[in-house]
């Protein structure tokens, strides 16, 4: 078991049954990032906020420093001697991730003109490329707009990870990996999703940026 997952289980013993799926999710994400893939995320309400939270941990330093590589720093200094050093020192390496809940102009237009339940699916269709991963967060596992996004992702050949509650709902059968936490109430489920995705973000950061 990965050291970070051991720490997670020590804090939240009730997540012991989710260890296997957490490890599988980590492996899918590592494989994607090693082949220049990206992560797309969708969810509703509190789960929408979780999408934003995950992006915040992946697109900048979380627990480690992530300076740009020396060659890129040199190039910036050569091209822009007046501020290239400043720019290089204030950039951080990333694990590319896009929250599909954040695009207000697209969202309102698509909901008004097409179909609200297809908003996330439309973005997966537009952004998704083979090698990418889609994470869908739904406490019930049945959120229709998230389920449809996962179906489109699978049809495109993308890998899918679900964060759900105890039953897994429809997502349990659709997703490549479904992390089901052993709770039924929405607030209890969301309280367990956060430490799980924090753990995954820490593991990914150490995998790619720990020197």
C-alpha positions as CSV (number, residue, x, y, z in Angstrom):
1,X,0.0,0.0,0.0
2,X,1.3,3.5,-0.9
3,X,2.5,5.4,2.2
4,X,0.0,8.3,1.6
5,X,-2.9,5.8,1.5
6,X,-1.7,4.3,4.7
7,X,-1.8,7.8,6.3
8,X,-5.3,8.3,4.9
9,X,-6.6,5.0,6.4
10,X,-5.0,5.9,9.7
11,X,-7.1,9.1,9.8
12,X,-10.2,7.6,8.3
13,X,-10.4,3.8,9.1
14,X,-13.8,3.6,7.5
15,X,-12.1,4.1,4.1
16,X,-10.2,0.8,4.3
17,X,-12.7,-0.8,1.8
18,X,-11.8,1.9,-0.8
19,X,-8.1,1.3,-0.8
20,X,-8.1,-0.9,-3.9
21,X,-10.1,1.7,-6.0
22,X,-8.0,4.6,-4.7
23,X,-4.8,2.8,-5.9
24,X,-6.4,2.0,-9.3
25,X,-7.5,5.6,-9.7
26,X,-3.9,6.7,-8.9
27,X,-2.5,4.3,-11.5
28,X,-4.9,5.5,-14.2
29,X,-3.9,9.2,-13.5
30,X,-0.2,8.4,-13.6
31,X,-0.6,6.6,-16.9
32,X,-2.5,9.5,-18.3
33,X,0.0,12.2,-17.2
34,X,3.0,10.2,-18.4
35,X,1.5,10.2,-21.9
36,X,0.7,13.9,-21.9
37,X,-2.9,13.4,-21.0
38,X,-5.1,15.8,-18.9
39,X,-7.8,15.5,-16.3
40,X,-11.4,16.7,-16.8
41,X,-13.7,17.0,-13.8
42,X,-17.5,17.4,-13.3
43,X,-20.0,17.4,-10.5
44,X,-22.9,19.4,-9.0
45,X,-23.2,21.6,-5.9
46,X,-20.6,20.7,-3.3
47,X,-19.1,18.2,-5.8
48,X,-18.7,21.2,-8.3
49,X,-16.7,22.9,-5.6
50,X,-14.6,19.7,-5.2
51,X,-13.8,19.9,-8.9
52,X,-12.4,23.4,-8.5
53,X,-10.5,22.3,-5.4
54,X,-8.9,19.4,-7.2
55,X,-7.8,21.6,-10.1
56,X,-6.3,24.1,-7.6
57,X,-4.1,21.3,-6.1
58,X,-2.9,20.0,-9.5
59,X,-2.3,23.1,-11.5
60,X,0.2,24.6,-9.0
61,X,2.4,23.4,-6.1
62,X,0.4,21.7,-3.3
63,X,2.9,20.2,-0.8
64,X,6.1,20.5,-2.9
65,X,7.8,23.2,-4.9
66,X,7.5,22.8,-8.6
67,X,10.0,25.1,-10.4
68,X,10.1,25.2,-14.2
69,X,12.9,23.2,-15.8
70,X,16.3,24.9,-16.3
71,X,16.1,24.9,-20.1
72,X,12.8,26.8,-20.1
73,X,14.1,29.2,-17.6
74,X,17.2,29.8,-19.8
75,X,15.0,30.4,-22.8
76,X,12.9,33.0,-21.0
77,X,16.0,34.8,-19.8
78,X,17.5,34.9,-23.4
79,X,14.2,36.0,-25.0
80,X,13.2,38.5,-22.4
81,X,16.2,39.7,-20.4
82,X,14.2,42.5,-18.8
83,X,11.9,40.2,-16.8
84,X,12.5,36.6,-18.0
85,X,14.0,35.6,-14.6
86,X,11.0,37.0,-12.7
87,X,8.6,35.1,-15.0
88,X,10.5,31.9,-14.7
89,X,10.7,32.2,-10.9
90,X,6.9,32.7,-10.6
91,X,5.8,29.9,-12.8
92,X,5.2,26.4,-11.4
93,X,5.0,23.0,-13.2
94,X,1.5,21.6,-13.5
95,X,-0.5,18.5,-13.8
96,X,-3.1,19.7,-16.4
97,X,-6.7,19.7,-15.1
98,X,-9.9,21.4,-16.2
99,X,-13.0,21.9,-14.2
100,X,-16.0,21.6,-16.4
101,X,-18.3,23.5,-13.9
102,X,-16.6,26.9,-14.4
103,X,-17.4,28.2,-17.8
104,X,-20.4,30.5,-17.2
105,X,-20.9,31.8,-20.7
106,X,-20.8,28.4,-22.3
107,X,-22.9,26.9,-19.5
108,X,-25.7,29.4,-19.7
109,X,-25.8,29.3,-23.5
110,X,-25.8,25.5,-23.7
111,X,-28.4,25.1,-20.9
112,X,-30.6,27.7,-22.6
113,X,-30.1,26.7,-26.2
114,X,-29.6,22.9,-26.1
115,X,-30.0,20.8,-22.9
116,X,-28.9,21.2,-19.3
117,X,-28.3,17.5,-18.8
118,X,-25.8,17.5,-21.6
119,X,-23.5,20.4,-20.5
120,X,-20.7,18.2,-19.1
121,X,-21.0,15.7,-21.9
122,X,-20.6,18.5,-24.5
123,X,-17.4,19.7,-22.8
124,X,-16.0,16.1,-22.6
125,X,-16.8,15.8,-26.3
126,X,-15.0,19.0,-27.1
127,X,-11.9,18.7,-24.8
128,X,-11.5,15.0,-24.5
129,X,-8.7,13.1,-26.3
130,X,-7.5,9.5,-26.0
131,X,-5.2,9.4,-23.0
132,X,-7.3,11.8,-20.9
133,X,-9.1,10.9,-17.7
134,X,-12.6,12.2,-16.6
135,X,-13.4,12.3,-12.9
136,X,-17.1,12.6,-12.1
137,X,-18.2,13.3,-8.5
138,X,-21.8,12.4,-7.5
139,X,-22.8,11.4,-4.0
140,X,-25.6,9.2,-5.4
141,X,-23.7,8.0,-8.5
142,X,-26.8,8.8,-10.5
143,X,-26.5,12.5,-11.3
144,X,-27.8,12.6,-14.9
145,X,-25.4,15.2,-16.3
146,X,-22.4,13.4,-14.8
147,X,-23.5,10.0,-16.0
148,X,-24.0,11.3,-19.5
149,X,-20.5,12.9,-19.4
150,X,-19.1,9.5,-18.4
151,X,-20.9,7.7,-21.2
152,X,-19.5,10.2,-23.8
153,X,-16.0,9.8,-22.3
154,X,-16.2,6.0,-22.6
155,X,-17.4,6.3,-26.2
156,X,-14.4,8.5,-27.0
157,X,-12.0,6.0,-25.4
158,X,-11.2,8.1,-22.3
159,X,-10.7,6.6,-18.9
160,X,-13.2,7.4,-16.2
161,X,-13.1,7.6,-12.4
162,X,-16.2,8.1,-10.2
163,X,-16.4,9.4,-6.7
164,X,-19.7,8.2,-5.1
165,X,-21.4,7.0,-2.0
166,X,-21.9,3.5,-0.8
167,X,-24.0,2.1,-3.7
168,X,-22.1,3.7,-6.6
169,X,-25.3,4.1,-8.5
170,X,-25.2,4.1,-12.3
171,X,-21.6,5.2,-12.2
172,X,-20.5,2.0,-10.6
173,X,-21.2,0.2,-13.9
174,X,-20.0,2.9,-16.2
175,X,-16.7,4.0,-14.7
176,X,-13.3,2.3,-15.1
177,X,-12.8,2.9,-11.4
178,X,-15.5,3.9,-8.9
179,X,-14.4,5.0,-5.5
180,X,-17.4,4.3,-3.3
181,X,-17.2,5.6,0.3
182,X,-19.2,3.7,2.9
183,X,-21.8,6.4,3.6
184,X,-25.3,7.2,2.4
185,X,-25.9,10.8,3.5
186,X,-24.6,13.5,1.1
187,X,-22.6,15.5,3.7
188,X,-20.9,12.3,5.0
189,X,-20.0,11.2,1.5
190,X,-18.5,14.6,0.6
191,X,-16.6,14.7,3.9
192,X,-14.8,11.5,2.8
193,X,-14.3,12.5,-0.9
194,X,-12.1,15.5,0.2
195,X,-9.4,13.5,2.0
196,X,-9.3,10.9,-0.8
197,X,-8.7,13.4,-3.5
198,X,-6.2,15.3,-1.4
199,X,-4.3,12.0,-1.0
200,X,-4.4,11.4,-4.7
201,X,-3.1,14.9,-5.4
202,X,-0.3,14.4,-2.9
203,X,0.6,11.1,-4.5
204,X,0.6,12.5,-8.0
205,X,2.7,15.5,-7.0
206,X,5.3,13.3,-5.4
207,X,5.3,10.9,-8.4
208,X,6.1,13.7,-10.8
209,X,7.9,16.4,-8.9
210,X,9.7,15.0,-5.9
211,X,13.4,15.2,-6.7
